[in-house]
Every structure is written in structure tokens, then in C-alpha cells.
Amino acid sequence: MGVVSPLGNDSAIVFDRLLAGESAVKRLPESFNERLKSRMVAPSVLDADRRVPPARARMLDRVSQFALAACASAIADAQLVLVDEDASQIGVSIGTGMGGAQSTDDGYQSVYEQQSERVAPFSVILAMNNAPASWIAIEHNLQGPNLTYSTACSSSAVAIGEAARRIAHGEAQVMIAGGTEAPLTFGTLKAWEALKTLAQEDIGNPRASCKPFSRDRSGLVLGEGAAILVLEDAEHARLRGARVHAEVAGYGLATDTEHITRPSVRGQAKSMALALASARLEPLDIGYINAHGTGTRANDGVETAAIKEAFGRAAQRCPISSTKSMHGHLLGAAGALEFIIAVMAMKRSVVPPTAHLRIADPECDLDYVAEGARRIPTPTAVMSNSFAFGGANAVLVARQI
């Protein structure tokens, strides 16, 4: 597992900070652009030693730089020696909602605002959604399936689930899977601002501006980063003596068809039920749910109702949290980061809290771990929910090895 996130670039450090209730949410400086009304974000900063040479950086949008850095960490964590592997049996599966948003923004400003006659020569390569997956394949000479999924906020969950299917179907032995997103540009923030989904600043504590499941929640906070996993066939992992974190045991997809932006109980519940069925697990087998939990008025009540529908009476017994309260919403990279967090919770038998949940909302009446990190009996399995505009719902289940 490898991450580049608002809380750090190491999965163990990120998880420790989540347990401590640390928030990476901050206010944009006035110098960013005074025309923004919603100014709360969760930015990532790449480590200096992971930055690419200037000549190559001209061809890499921030979204690809995030992906390459998280991929390098994941390969190191997996102790995967690529020169010893058959490159044709290793593929890439990456999710991103917006691709090279900064390069797109820069190009628009150059053409429309500055009236320039030319844009950067690599603009198309920088901005295209499949650039992160392609750069990972090029960097590591991976010649298997090369896939990019763009299903808004469920993109990386879909990328992981589909990568697991490629392995199960014998199309690859190893898949580099996850997501990346770099949406903190003026144009992107203005677009999200227009949707009226962004959180208002908590004047008393700006870092507490994202409050999933709390009655006083006001919206989501956009974050940026990447999360990448090395998935491999179980026998392949056994033969090379790999240290395995968990099994990708279940994956469920279901589509809402009621509205392009409004979530649906039916679709969310169906995706959870399908993930449980594919894992051959019952609701009581799930020891923790990392919720989609955006902090918007629309999502949190619907997700609560969907968990109740999918889990029945077991819904009241399962600890649930939204870590977006601390690392923000990474859009296309959210599912992968939150799946890693769910795996870490299972490995350590401790659940991170839903930070800043101070005022109980009668509509959100499940166990949302508001009191802080909680020790739990080591669970059999954990679940991660990713729900998206366009009605694309994806749920992943990880099981203990």
C-alpha cells in the first residue's frame, strides 16, 4: 500500500494521525484567489526527494506526480522486484475523476484570459485522464492490462475492484491499482462552489469545517493525493514469500438512476449487498465500515438509511466512521485511500473516529464513532463505501489473511 495524502505520505503515519483525530483541513491563503467564497481545502505536499527532474516535470501534471509517488511506495511496501517478474503479467488500473485538472485550468487561462496564441506543447498529455496509469506503466515497464476508470468519486474503488477481477480471471498475476486526484485549482473549486456542496469555514476551529453525520454539517472539503495498492494472485504472492496485508474479498457495483447528483438509498444498499454476497459474508462478519460520509446534507442521511437496509439489525452493531472529516474528499482517489484505512483498522483492531461529530443528527443514528479512536475485537472483514455523482456506487470488502 502506498499513499500521498493531506495527512502524510506513509500509510502507517496517516493512520496514526487519523487515530489521533488530526485534521489536514485548512483555509486557502487570500493570495490563492480572492474570488473564492468557499476556501477550506485539504492539500497534499509531495516529499522533496520524490519530485521529478524539471525536464520530465513538463510532461507530468500534479495528478501523475501523485500517482507515481504513491506507486513507488506501494511497490516498496510489497517488496516486489519488478525485474524478476514477467512484465506482460503485471497491469495497471487507476481511477481519477478529473485527470490533469491543473493543466486544463492553466490552458484555459492561457487561451481565454491571457489571449495567448499557444498553450503548453504537452497540454493534451498532461491533462488526459489515462496519463497517470500510462506513466506508471512506462516508469516500471508494465506490459499487462492498462486501464483507467473515471466514475467520479468512486473511480479508485472501481479501479481496485476491476483489477481484482482481472487477476481472478487470469488476465494478470499482479495489478497496480488505486487512484489519484489533484483538484485544488481555481476553476475546479469555483465549479464545486457553484454546486453548493462545499463546507463553510468553522470560525472557531477551521480544521473542523468538515463534519460528516453531524447535525451542523455544511458540506465537503476537497482534498488531493493518491493511494495505490499492489494486488496479486494469492499463489503468486505465496511463491515469492510476500507479506500480505489482506484479501480483496468482495466488490459490489450498483447504479442509481434517480438523479445525476442526488444519492439513492436503493443503489447504495444494493452495492453493499453485492459486495457482501461476492465475499460470501454476512453483515455480522463486517467489523468496521469506512463510510463515504462526505459531510453534505444529502449524502449522510441517505447513506445511513442505505446501511440500515443492507445490514438490517446488524447495522446498529457495526462501528462506522468517515475519515473525510480529517483528510478531506479526494474525489477519484477517495475510495483507494479509504480502503487502505479500512485495511489498517482491521490489521490493528482499532477504528479511527468521525472527527468533529459534536451534535447528534436524528437522521444519522448509527454508531459513527464520535468519541475518538476505538479498540475493537479483531474483525473478520471490513467494508469501504464509495458513492458518486452519476449514480456510480462501488463497495469493497477486505478480509483477514
N, C-alpha and C positions, 0 to 999 in steps of 0.2 A: 504494500500500500504506500502511496506517495501523495503528498498534498502541498499545495501552495495556497494559503488561505489568509484571511484577515487576522487570524489568531496565531499564525506562525506557519512554518514550512516543514514541520515534522509532526506526524500523526500522534505520537505519544505526548508531545508538548501541547498540541492543540487540545487533546482530550483532557489533560491535566487542567488547562485553563478553563475549559468548559465546566469541569467539576467544581472549580473554584468560583464559578459564576462571573468570570471576567468577560467584559464586553469590548468588542473592537469597533463598535459604532461610534462615529464622531461627526462633528459638523464640518462641512466643507469650508475652507477659508473664503473670505469675501472676494479675494482675488481670482477665485476659480471662475465665477461669473455672477455678477450681481443680479442677473435676470432670473435666477432660480428662486422659487419660493420654498420648495422642499429641499433642504440642504443636508439631511442626515444620510451618511453612507458608511460602508464597511470596506475600506480599501485594503488591498494586499500590497506588500512590498517584497520583491524578489531579493534574495541574498545577493550581495555584490559578486561573490565567486561563481554565481550561476548565470550571470549576464553573458550574453554572446558578444563576440567581436563586432565593432561598429560596422564593418563591411557587410557582415551577414545580417545584422540587425535591420538593415534597409529592406530586407525581404521578409521580416518576421513582425507581424502585428503582436501587440501585447498578449493577445489570446493564445498565439502559438508559443510565445516565450513561456507563459504559464504552463502550457501542456508539456513542453519539453522538459522543464524543470521537475514537474511532478512525476513524469515518466521516468526520468533518471533516478529519482528517489525510490520509485516502486520497483524498478529492476534491481537496484542495490538491495532493497529490503528482501526481495525474492531470491537474492544470491543466484540470479540467472546469468550464466556465462553464455552470451549470445553466440560467440564464435564456435562453441561446442554444439550448437543446435542447428537443425535443418531450417534455414530461413524460410523455405516455402511452407513450413508448418506453423509459422508464427504470424498472426494477423493483428490488425488494429481496429478498434471500434470506439469512436469518440462521439460524444454528444455536445452540441453547442446551440444555443438559441439564436445568437446574433452574429457569430463569427467575428470578423475583424471590425468591430464597431468603431474603434478609434480611427482606423484608416478610412472607413466610409465617411465619418464625420469630417476628417481632415480634407478629403476630396471634395465634399460638398462646400466646405468653407472656401476652398481654393477657387472653385468654379463659380459659385453663386455670390459669395460675399466679397472675395478679393478680385473677381472678374479675371482670373488667370486664364491664359490660353492653353496651359498644360497642367497636368497633375503628375504626381509621382509615377515614374515608369512602372513600378511594381504594384500599382494600386489594386488591380484585379487579384493578383496572387496574395497580397496582404489581406484583402477583405473576404475572400471566398471561404465559405463555411467548412470546406474539407481541407483547408490549409493545415490545421493542427494535426489531423490524422496523417496527412501526407508527409509533413515534416518529421513526425515520429518514425514513420516507415523509412524515410530516407536516412535519417540520423542513425538508425540501428539496422539498416538493410533487412527489413522485414518484408517478405515477399508473399505472405499469405493474404487472406481477405483484407481489404482496406475499406472501412465503412464509416460513414458519417450520418448521424441521426440528428434531426432538428425538430423536436416536438415541444418547443418552448421549455417550460420549467421541468418537464420530465425527461429531457433529452438524454442526460447521462444515465438515468436509471434504465431507459430503453437500451442504451448502448451496452450496458453491463448485461442485461437480460438476453439481448440478442447475441452477444459474444458467447455467453454460456451455451446458448443453443447451437452455435457454430461448432463448439467443442463437442457437445453431446451428439451432434450429427456426423462427427468425424471429419469435418472440413478443416480443422486446425487442432494442433495439440496445445498451443498457447495463444492467448489473445490478450493484447494490451488494451484495457477497456476503462472508460470513465468519461470525464467531461471537463470542459474549460469555458470560461466566460470572462470578458473584460468590458463590462457595460458602463463604466463610470466616465462617460463623455457628456458634454453639454447637451448634444442633440438627444441622446438616449434618455438622460434624466428629464429633459423637457417633455419628451413623449410619455414617459411614465407619469410625470406630474399631471399631464392632461387627462390621464385615466382616473385621477383622484384616488390612487391606491397607495401613495407613499405616506409614510408616517410623519406626523408633526413632531417637532422637537419637544422633548420633555425638558422644560425650562429648569426644573430643579435638579435634573440629572440627565444630561443629553445622552449618555451611554445607555440609558434605559428607555430610549424612544420606541423600540420595538417590543410590544407586549402581547405576544400570542395568547389567546384564550382568556385574556383579562377583559373585564367589562369596559375599561377605559382605553382599549387598544384603538389606534388610529390608522394603522396601515403597516406596510412592509418597508424595510430598509434594503436598498440594493447593495450587494457585495460583489467581490470579484475574486477569482482564483481558479484553481484546477484541482481535481482529485482523480488519480489513476490507480487502477489495480492490475496486477498480473494474475490472470485466470489461467488455469491449466488443467488438462486431463488428470484425473486422480492417479492413474497408473504412471503417467509421465512424471508427476511430482514424486511418487514413491520411489521410482527408479533412480532419480537424481538426489534423493535424500532431502527434499525440500522441507523447510519449516512452513507449515500451512496454518494460516490464521483461522480459516473457516471454510465451510462448503456453501456455495451458492445453491441453495436448496429449492427455492421457489421464485416464480416470476409470473405476475399477472398483469394483463393489459385489458382495459375496457374503455370505451369511448362514450363520453357524454354527447348527446345530440340535441340538448335543450337550448343552449345559448353559447355563443363564441367566448364569452368571458365569465358567465355565471356558473359556478360549480354545481354539480348534481350529486345528491346522495346516492342515487341508483348506480351511477358509473363508478364512483369511488368505492362503494361497498362491493360491487362486482369484482373490481380489480383485486381487492383484498381477499375475497373468497377464492378467486382463481389462483392467487399466489399460494394460499394455504393448500388448495387441492393439488397443485403441482408439486408441492413439497411433501404431500401426504401427511399433513399435520392438522391437528385440531386447534381451535382458538386458545385452549388452555395450555398448549405447548409453547405459545409465544410469551416470553418473559419480559419483553420491552418493545414498545413501538416508538420509533423516531418519526414523529408526525410531520406532515407537510407544514402545518402551523405557520402561516405567513404573517399573522397579526392583522389581517384585513377583516372588516366586518363580515364579508360574505363567506370567506373560506372557513373560518374556525368553527362556526356553528354547524355548517354542513359537514365538515369532517367529523365532528363529534357524533352527529347523527349517523354518519356512514359507518363509523367504528362500531357503534351500537348495533347497527343492522347486520354487519358482517360477523361480529363476535358474540352477539346475543348476551346472555348473562355473564359471560367471561369478560365482557368489556369493562365492567366495574372493578375487576380484579387485576387488570394489567396496568403497570406504570407506563405513562406516556409523557414524552416531552418534545418541545420544539426548540432546537438549538439555534434556529434562526434569530432568536432573541439576542444572541451574542455574536454570531458570525455573519448575520445578515442573510439575504436571499441571493444565492449565487446563480439564480436562473438555470441555465442549461447545465451548470456544474453542480447544482444543489444536490441532486439525487446521489451522485457518487460520493460527495463529501459526507452526506448524512448516512449513507450506507456504511462507510468506514467508521463513523462514530457509533453506529449501532453494533458493528462487529467489535469495536473496542469495549463497549458496555458489556457485551456478552463475555469477552475474554477476561475482563476484570471484575465482573459481577457487581458493577456499580453503574447507576443511571445518572446522567447529567440532568440538571434541572431545566424547567422552563423559567428562565430568569425574568424578573420584573412582573411576575403574575401576582399582583397585590390585591386586586379587587375581584372577587369571585363573580363569574358571569353565570346566571342560572341556566343559560343555553349551553354552556360548556362545562358540564358537570361530571366529567370523568376524572381519573387520577392523573393530573397533569404535573405532578412532582414540583409543586410550587415552593417547597420548604428548603430546597437546596439538594445537593447530590445525595443519593440514597443507595445504601448497600442492599443488594437483593440476592436471593439464592441463585446460584449459577444456572442460567436459563438453558433450556434445550435449544431454543431458537429465538431470533429477534426479527423484527419487521421494519422496513423503511418505506414510507409513503411519499410518492411524488405525483402531484396533480398539476395540470397545466391548462392555460388558455387554449382554446381549440378543442377542449374536452378530452385531452390525451392523459389518461391515468395509468401510471405504472407503479407496481409494488414489487419489492424484492424481499426475500426471506433468506437469512443466513442461519446455518445450523452448526452446532459444535462438531468438531472433528474428534 
